[in-house]
Amino acid sequence: MTPLTPASPEVADLAARHRLGALQGSFAPKRLRRTVFAAHVFNCIMLMMFFLVPGLLYYWFSMRRFPDFSRKRAAQRLHLFEEGLVVHPPSGGEPVALRWDSLHLQQEIVQLVINGVKAPTKYVYSASVPGQGPVRITEFYEDPDVWGPRMQDAVTRAQAPGVLETLREGGTVSFGALSLSRTAVYARGEGNLPWSEVREVRAAGGLVRIMTTDSSGGAVLWSNHLAKQITNLHLFLAVARRLHEQSAA
């Protein structure tokens, strides 16, 4: 995480207009490893020595995507505030402010293994609020294993009271592919499963599974969805486990 310093006037004004409160943390773009940095420089120099135009195109369309070769990219930040976030989209553009209490957050975390070697983990968070298109927040920013859970937990704290109140009043709350009510969990293509028949709600390996019990008393899979299909994953899990525990009690 980047040392906490006052946000730029532009970001501070945006945060004030959206009533985001105090700055909690800032994350800068992730820098290239030395070997990768050197490889890009070497490729660019070699191309320019023999083919000037391809060398310039390589710099313009490849190297400038990285903060190591672009001041504009290096200046971008992900800021987390008490009541929301401000982010410069990695793809470019003006900073965007989003509040935790209205945020729809979907996450996709993938790590490939190629010939037995683990590739760098890919983090993609899609963040949106009603009336505004989604913003992608990725491992372009350093420490995604820090800011990702912090965003999910902030959404949970901000939205859990309203969700629980809706459920107490008999309503149903949608979390994308899954929905919850006081009496049952609903899954697209599967219908509903009463809480009395839910054995476990589990999230692991990029999947969200709901288990029930078969006629012999063994665990059986009832629904299986990718984590990225569940909006506000941490909030969903917290509420689902609470409803399950209440049903068991």
Salt bridges, closest charged atoms under 4 A:
ASP13 OD2 - ARG17 NE 3.06
ASP101 OD2 - ARG99 NH2 2.92
GLU108 OE2 - LYS228 NZ 3.58
GLU139 OE2 - LYS122 NZ 3.60
ASP153 OD1 - HIS234 ND1 3.02
GLU165 OE1 - ARG168 NH2 2.78
GLU200 OE1 - ARG202 NH2 2.74
